């Protein structure tokens, strides 16, 4: 690398000289026409070893040239003096101390104002010249062939020279650098910061080494690159400040690798943080809020956690291609909610999203949906309404990502993410991270959902479903069981009851409200209460069902099946009425178990058809088995086969206790994946006086 200083323009005064001549130590000698020395410089004294007093007036050839070259030197001197043409050559000299040194000479003729002729001789130690040439050649070759970008800036921080590597890095030829500042050459970079650093280096002389700089150059204007920039102040041998040397090393690959490693570290930390923060309680809303808190602001500028409304209420939900999605908002988090809050569904609200909405697509397919660059038409598929889309547009939503919340093979809902302030769009790494977070959180959300459903169901059932009855009442020994659905989320619709009546009679009831969850349990509780009230009036079973039917019709969209039986030990019989329920089974000694042949009737809540009462004889030891369809119905087997299986099991254990039979039937018939609950009631007629 080389540096040059320019003379100031106009009459700005002298500038400090270059130190190059001092490095060369050029000796100057002036000879008269006879070859005698008339001027002798201090550098000549240093080079030849003679003082001015010793040299002046003597023939130069005698003290400046080795004896063997005297004739040649005299001839060359005469030629210069005669023709005026200068000559140059290298000759060994003999110094005053007897040493020999190879010296390069430059000789030229001089004329003064009187026309007298003189000779000017310039002499330089050849070793010094060769060393300087080698240094210059070496630096020139290094600069030209170095893979590192190199430049020289003058004291005004304008480019003086650049090497080929920097031409390639910046994407501009050297001519388009010279005379221009960094800001002019590199408008896509933060050149002002580099120039400020260069000014500091010029002022203090302290180098700046390996300052990381990122940005874009004309060589690749569409992608960010990274460089390590070093700055050094340039001075000559006299200490004159010439400018700044700049070295530029492309560290883009290292920068990207470090950035990827840092990103991976932060993502692992985020996942670890999510594992610790999500699911601290079994509260559904709080768990969803913990997921949103983790996602904002590390992954997105806004996040919403929405579950399918049916899932929140404890039911499975399958959405067809043309069906909307009913989503219940559980949590919303924004970096700055002021601009976008009107577009968000507040927690607790159930919103209908049309079939073409992206969140509907996400929960319908169970696959993530990513829109890296959001356009106006995309906003209409992201927001719940055109008005909400306008709010999102004003907020600057430019990237969108929705990932499904899937736990135990069931789509629960979705995690919605958007970016407004973060400039980069969502990419594949963001998608992987979002899916990991959603996967971990979905299990916790599902646990909270199950717990909430189970807790709500248990509270309801404690009040309305599981009656307390004596094991022996009115000539009957009674055992009962209630089995929640396999997933504990579909409980609530099935019930049984044992109601003591006047005259040692006992009413036996088994029913099933269609549907599941809390609404079904509430309906069941109301019907059970009504049954207790009507039973106390001593009504005929058919009449009682007619009253229950009218009550059910008055309930919103409630339908239920029911078997109501009254056992009279004095008459050794049981009068039974059926409202669309599966028939009870009777077990008698010496007979195969059988299903009672009863008029089926219509379910409660349908109306329009009268109920009828059937009398069934019962002797001591006979058993009646009442059950709901959850015990025998499956999705794979015909109902008739399942009923035959029930009778076969009852036939195998005629002497077992009623509790053992209940346990056996539930253990054998009830499928673990059955999404219906089971009510089971078995009554055995006791002998009088027992």
N, C-alpha and C positions, 0 to 999 in steps of 0.2 A: 504494500500500500504506500502511496506517496502523497505528499501534501504540497501545495503551492500557495504563496501569499501574493496578493495583488497590490499594486501601487494604488494609492487613493486617487480618485478622479479629481481633476481641477487642481486648485492650489490648496489642498488640505494639509500640506506640510509633509515632511519626511516621515517614513515609517522605519521601524527597526529593521536592520538588515537580516538576511538569512544567515544561519550559522554554518552553511555548507562549506564556504571558503575556509572557515576556521577548522572544520574537520579535515579538509584537504591540506591545510598549512602550505598554501602556494607561495613559493619563493619568487620574488621579483628582482630582476637585475637589468640595469641599463648600461649599454656599451657605446663607446664612441666609434667613429668610423675605423679606427685602428684596432679595435677590439679590446680597448682598455675599459676597465670598470669605472663608471662615473656615479652610479647609484647602486646601493646594496641594502636590501630590506632585512628587517629582523628575522623573517622566515628563512632568508638565504643564509644568514649567520647560523641559524639552527640546523639547516639542512647540510651545509658544507663544513661547518665548524670554524670558519674564519670570521673575525669581527670585521666591522666596517672599516676601521683603521687599517686592518691587515689586507683587506681586499681592494679598497679604492685605489685607482691608479695602476693596478696590475693588469696584465693580460689575463682575460677570463679563462682562456683555454688552459692556462698553466695551473689554475687552482680549481677549475670546475669539471674538467674532463680527464679521464684516464689517459696516460701517455700513449697507449696504443691507438687511440682514436683522434690524436691531435691533428693529423693531416686531413682526415675526413671532416672534422669539425671546422677547420680553417677554410676548407673548400666550400662547405655549406654556408658558412658565415659570409664569405665573399659573394656567394650566389644571391643570398638574401639582400645584401647591401647593394648589389648591382641591379637586380631585377625588381626588388620589392616584394617578391613572393615569399610567404612565410613557409617554414618547414617544421616538422615535428618528428620526434624519434625518442627512443629510449637508449641511454648510454650508461654504462657503469662509471661511477665517479670515485675518486680517491679523496676521502675526507682528510682534514688536517691531522686528525689523530691516527691516520694510516688505514682506517677501515674503508671498505668498499661498499657502495650502495647503488642499486639500480634506480635511475631517475628518469622520469619522462620529461622531455623538453618541448616547449613551444617557443618558436623564435619568429619575430616579425620586425620589419623596418619602421622607424619613426622619423618624422620630419618636424623641426621646430619652426618658429615664425621667421627665422633668418635663412631657412633653407638648409640648415645643417642636418646631417643624417646621423641617426642613432639606431641602435638595435635593442629591442626589448626581449628579454628572455624570461620565460616562466618555467619553473621547475617544480615538480611534485614527486615525492617518493612513490615509486611504482607500487610498492606493497600496500600503501594506503589507498591508492587508486583501485588496485585490484580488489581489496577488501570491500571498498564502497560499491564497486560494480557488482560484486557477488551478492552483497546485501540487497542492492536494488533489484538484481535479477531474481534473487530468491523471493523477496517480498512481492515482486510483480507476478511471478509464477504462482505463488501461494494465493494471492488475491484472485488471480484469474481462474485458477482451477479449484479453489476451495468450494466445498459443498455448503459452506456457511455463507449467508448473505453478509456482504461487507459494504460499507459506505463511508464517505467522508463528507461531513457537513462543515461549512465555513462558520465563522464567528456569528453570522446572522442566521445560522441553522438552515441554510439552503444547501441542497445537494451539490457537491463538487464532483464526486465520482461515485460510481456503484460498480460492483463486480457482476459477472454473468449470473451467479447464483441468486443475487438479490433481484436482478431483472426478472428471473423466472418466478421468484416468490411473489413479487409485486405485480407481475404480469404487464410490465411496461419496459420499453427499451431505455438504455442509459440516457439518450438524448432527451427523453420526456421527464427525466428526473432533474437534470442539471438546472440550477438556478431556481428551483421550486422548493417550497417547504413540504414537510410531511403532510400537513393538513391539505395541501393542494394535490399531492400525489395520492394520498390514501384517505379519501373522504368517507369510506365505510368503516373506518377504525376510529378509536378514541385517540387520535394523534396528538390532541392538545395535552394529554397527560404525559406522553413521551417527550414532547417539546419542553414542558415544564421541568421534567427530570433532566433533559439535556442542558437547559439553562443553569440548573443547579450544578451540574458537572462542570460547565464552563466557569462558573463563578468560584467554586471551591477546589476544583481539581480532583475531588474524590470520585473514583469510578463508581458506576452503577452496574452491578453484575447480575445477570440472569433474572431480570424483571419479567414476570409472565404477563403477556399481552394477548388478548383475544379479539377477534374481529374478522373482517372480510376484506379481500383485496380484489383488484380487477382480474387477477388470475383465476379466482373462483368466487364470484360475487354472490353465489347462492348458498354457500355453506360457511359456517364459522370455522376458523382455524386458530391455532395457538402457537405463539412464538416465545422464545426466551431471548430478550433483548438486553445487550450490554452496551454501555456508553463509557468512552474514555476521552479525556481531554488530550489534544495534540499540541505539543510545544516543540520549537526548534532548539538548537544547542544553546541559544542565548536566552531561552525561557519565554520567547514570544508565543502567545496563544494563537494557534492557527485555526482551531475549530474542534470538532468532535468526531471521533471514530465510532462507528456503529457496527455491531455484529448482531446478526439475526439468525437464530437457529429454529427451524420448524420442529415443534414438539407436539404437533397435533395428535399423532397416534398415542403418545404418552398421556397427553391431556385427556383424550377421549377414554383411554383405558383407566386413568385415575378417576375420571368423572363416572364411568360405568361402575368402577369398584366402589366409589362413594355412594352412588345411587343404590347399588346392591346392598351396601352396608345400611343405608338409611331405610331401605325397604325391609330388610331383615329386622331392623330395630322397630319399624312400624308394625310388622307382624307380631314380634314379641310383645310390643306394647298392646296390640289388640288382644292377644291371648290373655294378658293380665287385666285389661280394662273391661273387656266385653264379657258379660255374664256374671257380674259380681253378685247379682241377686236373681231371683226368679220372677221379678216383675217384668212383664212384657214391654211396657212402654219405656221403662228405664233401660232395658237391654237394647232396644232399638236406638235409643238416644246415645248409648255408649258406642254403638257402631258408627253413627253419624259423627260423633265427636272425634273418633279416630280418623275418619276420612277427610275431615276439614281441619286445617288447611293443607295437610300433607299431600293429599291426593287430588283434591278438588277445591274449588272456591265455594261450592254449595253441594249439599247432599240431602237426600230425602230417603227415608225408609218407609216403604208402603207394603202392607200385606193384603192379600186377597181377603175380602170381607168374610167369605165363607170359611176360610181357614181360621180367621180370628174367632169365629163362632163355633169352631170345632168340627167343621165338615170338610171333606175333600172337595176340590173344585177343579173341574175339567172344562176348559173354554174352547168352544168350537171356532173354526176359521171366521165365521161371520158374527160371533158373539162379542159383546163388550166385556170389559173387566171391571168389576166393582172392587175398588181399592180403598182400603182404610189407611189413612196417614197415621203413622205412629211417631215419627220424629222428623224434624227439619232443622238443618244447620246451615248458616250462611256466614261468609266472611264479613259481608256488609249487607244486612237484610233490608236496608231502607229502600233500595231501588227495586228489589225483586220480591219482597214479601207478599204483595198482592197476587203474585202468580203461584205462590206455594199453597198447597192444601194444608190447613192447620191440623195439628194432631187431633185425632178423633173423628174427623170428617170422613164420610164415605163418598167417594167420587166415582162417577161412571165414566170410564175411558172407552171411547169408541174403538171398534175393531181395528181401525187403521193407525191407532196411536202406537208409538214405539214401545211404551211400557206394556201395552196389551200384547204386542208381539213377543216381548221378552218373557212374560209369564205364561203365555200360551205355548211357546216352543221350548221354554227352559233353556234358551241360548242367549248369550249377551248380545247387545246391540250397541255399536259404536259409530258415531258420526264425527270424524276428526275435524272437519270443517263444516260448521253449521251454516246453511243458507236459509233464506226467508221461508222457503217452502218446508224446510225441516222443522222450523219452530212450530208450525201448525200441527206437526205430528208429535212434538214433544210436550206441548202445553195441553191443559185440559180443555181450553177454549181459545177462540181467536183473540179475545181480550187478554188472556194470560200470555198468549204468544207475543202480543205487542209489548207487554211489560218485559218479557225476556229479551226482546230485541233492543229495547231502550237500555237494558242493563248490560248489553254487550256480550251476551252468551255466544261463544264462538266454537265450543266443542262440547260433545255430549256422550255420555256412556251410561248404559244400564246393564246391570248384571243380575241374574236371578238368584234368589235365596232358596237354596234347595237343601233339604234335610231329610234323610232316610227315604230318598227317592221321590219326595213330594215337593212340588214347587209351592213355596209359601208366599212369595212376593218378590220384590225387587229393590235393589239399591240403585238410586238415581244419582248421577254425578254430572255436574256442569262446571265449565271454566269460563270465567269472565275476566278476571285480572291476570291470572297466569297466562303468559303469552303463548306458551307452547300448547299445541293440541294434544289430545289423548293419543297414545300410540300403543303398540302391542305390549310393551313392558307395563304400562299402566293397566292394561286389560288383565294381564296375569296377576298383578298385585290386587286389583279390585276383586277378581274371582277368588283369590286366596282369602281375602278379608271376608267376602260374602260367604264363602264355604265355612269358615270358622264361626262366623257370627250366626249363620243359619241354624247351626246345631244348638247354640245357646238360646236363640229366639224360639226354636221349636221346643226346647226344654221348658222355657218360660210359658209358652203357649199351652203345652200339656199340663203344666202345673196349674196354670190359671183355670183352664177348663176343668181339670180334675177337682180343684178346690171349689169352684163355683158349683159344679155338679154335686160334690159331696155335701155342701151346705144345703142345697135344695133337697137332696135325697134324705138328709137327716130330718128334715121337717115334714116331708110328704111321701117318701117312697117306701121306706123300710119300717113297717109297723111293728110294734112290740105286741106279741101275742103269746098266751100261755101254750105250752106244748100239748096240753090236754084241755079241751073245752067242749061242753055240751055233747058228750058221747063221741068225740073225735080226738084222735092223736094227730097233731099237725106238725109238719116240718116244712121249712121254706128256705129258698136261696135267691139272692139277687146277684147276678154276674154282670159287671159292666162290659162294654164292648172291648174287643181285644186291644184297642188303642186308648181306651178310657176317655175317648172324646165324643162318643156317640150316645152316652148315657142320658137318661132322662125320661124316656117315653113309656117304659114298661113298669107295671106295678102289680102287686097282689095285696090281698087284705083278708083278714079273718075277723068277723064281726059277731060277737055274742048277741043273741036275740032272746026274747021271752020264751019260756017253756023249754029251756035247754036247747033251743034251736041255735044253729050257727050258720051265718052267711059266709060263703067262700067266693072270693072275687079275684079274677085275673084279667088284666087289660093291657092294651098297648096303644099309646098315642102315636100316630104317624108323625114322622120327623124325629129330630133328635136335638140334644143340647138343652139349654136353659128354657127356651119357649115350650118345648115338649114337656119338660119336667114341670113347668108351671101349670100347663093345661092338665097334666096328669094329677097334680095336687088338688086342683079345683074339682075334677071329676071324683077323686077319691073322697074328698070332703062331702060332696053332694051324695055320693053313694052311702056314706055313713048316715047322713041325715035321713035319706029315703028309706034305708034299711030299718031304721028305728020305728018307722010307721007300719012295719009288717006287711008291706005291699007284695003282691004276686010278682015273681021275677020278671015276667013280660011287662007288667005295668011299670015296674021300677025302671026297666031299660027305656021305656017310652019317655019317662020323665028325664032320664039322663040324655036321651037323644035331643030333647028340646033344649036342654042346657047346653049341649055341645054345639047345636046349631047357632046359638047366640054367641059362642066364642069365635073369634076371627079365624076363619079357615082351619078350624080344628076338626080332625077326623080321628076316631079311635075305634078299636075293636074291644069287645068285652064279653066275658062269660060270668054270669051271676047265678050262683046255686045256693039253695037253702036246705040244710040237712035237718031232718026231724027224727030224733032217735026213737020217739014214741011210735011213729008211723013206719019206722025202718025204711025210709025212702029219702030221696033228694029231688027237689024240683029245680029245674035248670032252664035258663033262657040264654040264648046266644045272639050276640050282635056282631056277626062277621068274623068271629074268632075261630081258631083251630079247635076241634072237638077235644074234650078231656078224654083220658084213657081210664078204663075201669079194670081192676084186677080182682078176680074172685077165685077162691080156692076151687080146684078141679076144672078150671076153665082157662083158656089162653087169654092173655091180656087183649082188650079190644078198645077201639075208639067208639065212644058213644055216638049213636045215630041221632043227631039233633038237627032240627032246622037251622041252617046257617044264619039266616037273617042278614041284615045289611049293617055296615058299620055305623056307629053313633056319629051324628053330624050329617049323614046323607038324607035320612028322613024319607017319608013316603011309603014305607012298608011296615006293616004291623009285626010285632014280635010275638012269639008263641012260647008256651011253657011246656016242658017235657018232664014226666015223673020217671025216676030211675030207682029201682029197688036196691037197697043196700043192707047187707047182713053184717054182723060183727066179723071183723077180719077183712072185709072188703076195703079196697083202696081206690081213691080217685086221684088222678094225676092231672093237674092244671099246669099249663106252660104257655110261653109266648113263642112267636115264630123264630126268634133268635136262637132257640135251642135246636131247631130241626132244619131250618132253611140254610142252604149254601148256594153259591153261584154256579157250582159244578154239577150238583146232583138233583134229579127230579124230587119233588116234594113227597110223592108217594113212597119212594124208596127210603127216604129219611124217616117217614112215619113208621114204616115197617121196621126200620132199625130201632126206633124207640120202643116198639112193642116187644121186639126180640130181647132187648136189654132188660125190660121189665120182667120178662118171663124167666130170666136167668137167676134172679135173686129174690125169690118170693119171701124168704124168711129173714132177710136183712132189715136192720133198723131203717126208719124213714130217712134219717140223716145220712146214712151210708148210701142209700139209693140216690139221694140228691147229689151227693158228691160224685158218685159214679156216673150219673147222667151228664153232669156238667163236664166232668173230665173226659168223657168219651165222645159226646156229641158236639159240644161247643167248639167251633174252630177258632184257633188263636187269631186268625186274621179276619174274623167275622166283625163287621162294622155295625153290629146290632147288639143291644143288651138282652139279657134273659131274665125273666121272672119265672120261678118254679115253685109250685105249691103242691104238696102231697098230704092227703088226709086219709087216715085209717079209722074205720068204725070200731069202736071199743065195745066190749060186752057190757051190759047193764051192771052198774055197781062198781065198775073199775075206774 
